[in-house]
Amino acid sequence: MKQPCSPVSKKGMSYPMDLTFQGLEKDYLRITDLEIVEMEGEDIDGILDIENLCFRSPWTRDAFKQELDIDCSKVFVAKKSTPHKKKIVGYICLWMVTNEVHILNLATHPNFHRHGIATSLLSFGLEFSILLGAEIATLEVRKSNLPAISLYNKFAFEAMGVRRRYYSDNYEDAIIMCSKLSYIVNRES
Ligand SMILES: CC(C)(COP(=O)(O)OP(=O)(O)OC[C@H]1O[C@@H](n2cnc3c(N)ncnc32)[C@H](O)[C@@H]1OP(=O)(O)O)[C@@H](O)C(=O)NCCC(=O)NCCS
């Protein structure tokens, strides 16, 4: 169900940003050939390539296009420099709803798994959200998705509940996870 959400300024943010994630400082700066930028329409083909490789019930082109028109939505894309062009290797979709950021989608290209790209996208997206006033982050993840759960644990996400038979393709349960963002910013490394 769509929820009322807070408009997110599309302009005026400067990257990289100012916050420090203890133990995760600026992962997106450590990967020197990685750039994280806001999604534009022309990025959707590259995003769909990854979406179709990664998910059993992928988002459609229209679903990504719609995100461009939703005030509270931000989609950030990770691009890697190759000799001839910049290749899209991952993306994250966030919604800001009052003091909460909800992570709707996150994926990285299978050829680049375990290269720190999701860590970079998540630290970048959370940092962006904190600067806009987010205090907690929430998401749903398939119970069987241990790689993603392990990633979220690194950002202090904890299981808060279960949505039984949430995914319509196989009726798998969703774990609802939540992270107090002040904890991520302030904790000791
Ligand atoms: C989950 C996913 C986004 C991780 O992306 P990634 O770019 O490989 O992640 P990173 O390289 O930043 O890894 C960060 C952490 O995630 C966890 N992780 C990632 N892949 C893992 C795997 N195959 N097994 C166990 N843990 C894994 C680890 O904790 C890892 O930290 P470590 O390398 O220090 O052990 C990626 O596997 C993916 O796109 N999966 C398909 C889509 C998906 O499930 N999205 C999440 C929906 S909720």
The ligand as an SDF file (V2000), in Angstrom:
LIG
                    3D

 48 50  0  0  0  0  0  0  0  0999 V2000
   22.3770   -8.8800   -1.2330 C   0  0  0  0  0  0  0  0  0  0  0  0
   23.2130   -8.1220   -2.2480 C   0  0  0  0  0  0  0  0  0  0  0  0
   22.5430   -6.7540   -2.5180 C   0  0  0  0  0  0  0  0  0  0  0  0
   24.6220   -7.8960   -1.6850 C   0  0  0  0  0  0  0  0  0  0  0  0
   25.3430   -7.1280   -2.6370 O   0  0  0  0  0  0  0  0  0  0  0  0
   26.9480   -7.0960   -2.7030 P   0  0  0  0  0  0  0  0  0  0  0  0
   27.3150   -5.9520   -3.5710 O   0  0  0  0  0  0  0  0  0  0  0  0
   27.4760   -8.4400   -3.0790 O   0  0  0  0  0  0  0  0  0  0  0  0
   27.3100   -6.8030   -1.1810 O   0  0  0  0  0  0  0  0  0  0  0  0
   28.7150   -6.3680   -0.5550 P   0  0  0  0  0  0  0  0  0  0  0  0
   29.8470   -6.8460   -1.4140 O   0  0  0  0  0  0  0  0  0  0  0  0
   28.6510   -4.9280   -0.2070 O   0  0  0  0  0  0  0  0  0  0  0  0
   28.7240   -7.2870    0.7630 O   0  0  0  0  0  0  0  0  0  0  0  0
   28.3500   -6.7430    2.0010 C   0  0  0  0  0  0  0  0  0  0  0  0
   27.9900   -7.8280    2.9750 C   0  0  0  0  0  0  0  0  0  0  0  0
   26.8120   -8.5120    2.5570 O   0  0  0  0  0  0  0  0  0  0  0  0
   26.8860   -9.8700    3.0130 C   0  0  0  0  0  0  0  0  0  0  0  0
   26.9100  -10.7610    1.8530 N   0  0  0  0  0  0  0  0  0  0  0  0
   26.9340  -10.4010    0.5540 C   0  0  0  0  0  0  0  0  0  0  0  0
   26.8970  -11.5080   -0.2290 N   0  0  0  0  0  0  0  0  0  0  0  0
   26.8690  -12.5550    0.6000 C   0  0  0  0  0  0  0  0  0  0  0  0
   26.8180  -13.9700    0.4060 C   0  0  0  0  0  0  0  0  0  0  0  0
   26.7880  -14.5060   -0.8240 N   0  0  0  0  0  0  0  0  0  0  0  0
   26.7590  -14.7720    1.4900 N   0  0  0  0  0  0  0  0  0  0  0  0
   26.7660  -14.2460    2.7360 C   0  0  0  0  0  0  0  0  0  0  0  0
   26.8250  -12.9130    2.9990 N   0  0  0  0  0  0  0  0  0  0  0  0
   26.8750  -12.0980    1.9440 C   0  0  0  0  0  0  0  0  0  0  0  0
   28.1870   -9.9850    3.8030 C   0  0  0  0  0  0  0  0  0  0  0  0
   27.9020   -9.6190    5.1460 O   0  0  0  0  0  0  0  0  0  0  0  0
   29.0320   -8.9130    3.1410 C   0  0  0  0  0  0  0  0  0  0  0  0
   30.0600   -8.4400    3.9650 O   0  0  0  0  0  0  0  0  0  0  0  0
   31.5050   -9.1790    3.8860 P   0  0  0  0  0  0  0  0  0  0  0  0
   31.8710   -9.2500    2.4300 O   0  0  0  0  0  0  0  0  0  0  0  0
   32.3790   -8.2850    4.6970 O   0  0  0  0  0  0  0  0  0  0  0  0
   31.3150  -10.5390    4.4840 O   0  0  0  0  0  0  0  0  0  0  0  0
   23.3740   -8.9090   -3.5860 C   0  0  0  0  0  0  0  0  0  0  0  0
   23.7090  -10.2300   -3.2610 O   0  0  0  0  0  0  0  0  0  0  0  0
   22.1580   -8.9190   -4.4650 C   0  0  0  0  0  0  0  0  0  0  0  0
   21.9850   -8.0260   -5.3050 O   0  0  0  0  0  0  0  0  0  0  0  0
   21.2880   -9.9380   -4.2960 N   0  0  0  0  0  0  0  0  0  0  0  0
   20.1020  -10.0830   -5.1280 C   0  0  0  0  0  0  0  0  0  0  0  0
   19.1000   -8.9890   -4.8360 C   0  0  0  0  0  0  0  0  0  0  0  0
   18.7010   -8.9570   -3.3730 C   0  0  0  0  0  0  0  0  0  0  0  0
   18.5200   -9.9860   -2.7420 O   0  0  0  0  0  0  0  0  0  0  0  0
   18.5180   -7.7280   -2.8590 N   0  0  0  0  0  0  0  0  0  0  0  0
   18.1000   -7.5190   -1.4850 C   0  0  0  0  0  0  0  0  0  0  0  0
   16.6380   -7.5020   -1.4340 C   0  0  0  0  0  0  0  0  0  0  0  0
   16.0560   -7.2390    0.2210 S   0  0  0  0  0  0  0  0  0  0  0  0
  1  2  1  0
  2  3  1  0
  2  4  1  0
  2 36  1  0
  4  5  1  0
  5  6  1  0
  6  7  2  0
  6  8  1  0
  6  9  1  0
  9 10  1  0
 10 11  2  0
 10 12  1  0
 10 13  1  0
 13 14  1  0
 14 15  1  0
 15 16  1  0
 15 30  1  0
 16 17  1  0
 17 18  1  0
 17 28  1  0
 18 19  1  0
 18 27  1  0
 19 20  2  0
 20 21  1  0
 21 22  1  0
 21 27  2  0
 22 23  1  0
 22 24  2  0
 24 25  1  0
 25 26  2  0
 26 27  1  0
 28 29  1  0
 28 30  1  0
 30 31  1  0
 31 32  1  0
 32 33  2  0
 32 34  1  0
 32 35  1  0
 36 37  1  0
 36 38  1  0
 38 39  2  0
 38 40  1  0
 40 41  1  0
 41 42  1  0
 42 43  1  0
 43 44  2  0
 43 45  1  0
 45 46  1  0
 46 47  1  0
 47 48  1  0
M  END
$$$$
